[in-house]
């Protein structure tokens, strides 16, 4: 497994997928569906604009029970509408071979207040539309595994 600073693997950019995701569907699930429908197994979110009806996120919190001193907050639901300001993340596979995603976002409510965090699956329905550009990652596997040292799930590149 590739570790930061220790034998990182270099993949390549494959297909570039500009796509409009449908309204009233969950953002998280829509990203995975778009990849599946277009034969993409691993991807990076390159650019995104759009809006959500609501946002469901988790944020980093201090945790005395964690080896790293951090954990995730309970899910927070932020009512919308919300304008997407920035979205980044990766589509990868779990150690069981299932497609998953790790997505972080920055959103503004109608009063201009900023909300951000790790998007939780199933709680962020797209409003009017959401346009994204996904970049396929080829030449490596992108896999999430439990890191025994930290006790957290970690995504890294592995040889095919």
Secondary structure, DSSP 8 states (H G I E B T S, - for coil): --BTTBS----EEEEEEEEEE-TTSBHHHHHHHHHHHTT-SSEEEEEEEEEEEEEEEE-EEE-TTSTTSEEE---EEEEEEEEEEEEEEEEEEETTS-EEEEEEEEEEETT--EEEEEE-TT--BEEEEEEEEEEEEESSEEEEEE-TTTSSEEEEEE--
